[in-house]
């Protein structure tokens, strides 16, 4: 798969996340992105899905259980985790079922 195809797919996935109301954080800022984090919180359930791209070829994602801390970047427990190329991690994060469905918390 060419770099252009991967970039286009990643852009599409990020747009899908935005449409589904994921929240984004850019580090150090949006003009000079070194890391990108996307978060979707299920506040009533105390769960957050998080996907973080730390460099162009690497990302990781997890489903965090937020029982004592409301910070999705410091979950008390993790019930799912995955690391790979960003396009795969963001796609997998979008595909997670809602907490409580199909055995997921």
C-alpha positions as CSV (number, residue, x, y, z in Angstrom):
1,X,0.0,0.0,0.0
2,X,1.5,3.4,-1.0
3,X,2.1,6.2,1.5
4,X,-0.5,8.3,-0.2
5,X,-3.2,5.6,0.2
6,X,-2.4,5.2,3.9
7,X,-2.4,9.0,4.4
8,X,-5.8,9.3,2.6
9,X,-7.3,6.4,4.7
10,X,-6.0,7.9,7.9
11,X,-7.5,11.3,7.0
12,X,-10.8,9.5,6.2
13,X,-10.7,7.7,9.6
14,X,-10.0,10.9,11.5
15,X,-12.9,12.6,9.7
16,X,-15.2,9.7,10.7
17,X,-14.0,10.0,14.3
18,X,-14.9,13.8,14.2
19,X,-18.3,13.0,12.7
20,X,-18.9,10.5,15.6
21,X,-17.9,13.2,18.1
22,X,-14.5,11.9,19.2
23,X,-12.4,14.6,20.9
24,X,-8.9,15.4,19.6
25,X,-5.8,16.6,21.4
26,X,-2.7,17.8,19.5
27,X,0.7,18.0,21.1
28,X,2.4,20.4,21.4
29,X,-0.3,22.2,19.4
30,X,-2.4,21.9,16.3
31,X,0.1,23.8,14.0
32,X,3.1,21.6,15.1
33,X,1.6,18.2,15.7
34,X,4.1,15.7,17.2
35,X,1.4,13.5,18.7
36,X,-2.3,13.2,18.1
37,X,-4.8,11.7,20.5
38,X,-8.4,10.9,19.9
39,X,-10.8,10.2,22.7
40,X,-14.4,8.9,22.8
41,X,-16.0,8.9,26.3
42,X,-18.9,6.9,27.5
43,X,-19.3,9.1,30.6
44,X,-22.3,7.3,32.1
45,X,-20.4,4.0,32.0
46,X,-17.0,5.4,33.1
47,X,-15.3,4.2,30.0
48,X,-13.1,5.9,27.4
49,X,-11.8,4.7,24.0
50,X,-8.4,6.3,23.3
51,X,-6.2,6.2,20.2
52,X,-2.8,8.0,20.2
53,X,-0.4,8.5,17.3
54,X,3.0,9.1,18.7
55,X,4.9,9.3,15.4
56,X,3.9,8.8,11.7
57,X,4.4,5.0,11.7
58,X,3.2,4.1,15.2
59,X,0.1,4.4,17.3
60,X,-1.7,2.6,20.1
61,X,-5.2,2.4,21.4
62,X,-7.0,1.2,24.4
63,X,-10.4,1.1,26.2
64,X,-9.9,2.6,29.6
65,X,-12.0,2.0,32.7
66,X,-12.3,5.3,34.6
67,X,-13.5,4.3,38.0
68,X,-11.5,6.6,40.3
69,X,-10.0,9.0,37.8
70,X,-12.0,10.8,35.1
71,X,-8.7,11.3,33.0
72,X,-8.9,9.1,29.9
73,X,-5.1,9.3,29.6
74,X,-4.7,7.8,33.1
75,X,-7.3,5.0,33.3
76,X,-7.6,2.8,36.4
77,X,-7.9,-0.3,34.2
78,X,-7.6,-1.2,30.5
79,X,-9.9,-3.8,29.0
80,X,-8.6,-3.7,25.4
81,X,-5.3,-2.5,23.9
82,X,-3.8,-2.5,20.4
83,X,-0.7,-1.1,18.8
84,X,0.3,-1.0,15.1
85,X,0.5,1.5,12.3
86,X,-1.9,4.5,12.9
87,X,-4.3,3.6,10.2
88,X,-4.9,0.1,11.8
89,X,-5.2,1.5,15.3
90,X,-7.7,4.2,14.4
91,X,-9.7,1.7,12.3
92,X,-9.8,-0.8,15.2
93,X,-10.7,1.9,17.7
94,X,-13.7,3.0,15.6
95,X,-14.8,-0.7,15.2
96,X,-15.1,-1.3,19.0
97,X,-18.6,-2.2,20.1
98,X,-20.1,0.1,22.8
99,X,-19.3,-0.9,26.3
100,X,-21.5,-3.7,27.6
101,X,-22.1,-5.2,24.1
102,X,-20.5,-8.5,23.0
103,X,-18.7,-9.0,26.3
104,X,-16.9,-5.6,26.3
105,X,-17.0,-3.5,29.4
